[in-house]
Amino acid sequence: MAGFESREIAKLTSDGISRSIDHVTSESPLSIIVVSVKHGQHELGITMRTEGHDDILSMGFLYSEGIISSADDIEQLLISENQVIVKLKVEALFDPTQHCRRSSVTSSCGLCGRINLENGLNEVDTQLDESMKIHFDAVKNCINSVIGMQEIFSITGGSHACASFTSEGEIHRVFEDVGRHNAFDKLVGSYLNEGFGERPLGAFVSGRASFELVQKSIRAGYPIMISVGAPSTMAVDLAKEHGMTLGCFAKDESVKFFSGVRRII
């Protein structure tokens, strides 16, 4: 199984030190490069990710950034070790003055390195579905199901998970990564080749609800986002602005909704 490696450890307890082997979530750099007929070749940045699904991670990232509107905007996708080269069609919306970054994209950062912050704030214009409703049992189903499907986390305890779910709380897809933004991009990218479908789905994230994850969720058309962790002020404000239902601190006993209560049964 990919996604983790073994490392030697020294475990300290009240009985002393014992040496053994433990499993650690893998993390390595991935360079994403786009080739545009109009703008030439540009490196978008380096993201620290867990290996696997580099193709859909890159596609999800390009979609979240507003560089592509669908998989049809990609002419060719070339994958090598720790590098993805995406050849774009003329129809793609790539603009190096907006989309290129001055620094690496870390596993915990979504907007880091953006040359212009306003571009990241204003590119979300998706109309969210109003028909999807959920009840508390659906949230509980999400929490319990995702935990059982986190294979890397069950071994290492060191990966984030992002999942899509139905109004009944059934998990549609789940992806893991050392970076929560990468996990979300993998989730979004997995739908691009086939479309997001007619049935509305919600998004579930195992970490906190940052501005960047709310932005990605809205861009992908998820009307509901449930987070195990806390939100930030910008995340709440963006969710309210776009009418997204944002639930945080999700537990078996309760969940706090910061916006979009109209979708709660």
Secondary structure, DSSP 8 states (H G I E B T S, - for coil): --SEEEEEEEEEETTEEEEEEEEEE--EEEEEEEEETTTEEEEEEEEEE-SS-HHHHHHHHHHHTTS-SSGGGEEEEEEETTEEEEEE-TTS---HHHH-BSS-B-TT-SSTTBS-HHHHHH-------SS--B-HHHHHHHHHHHHHH-HHHHHHS--EEEEEE-TT--EEEEEEESSHHHHHHHHHHHHHTT---SS--EEEESS-B-HHHHHHHHHTT-SEEEESS-B-HHHHHHHHHHT-EEEES--SS--EEEE-GGGB-
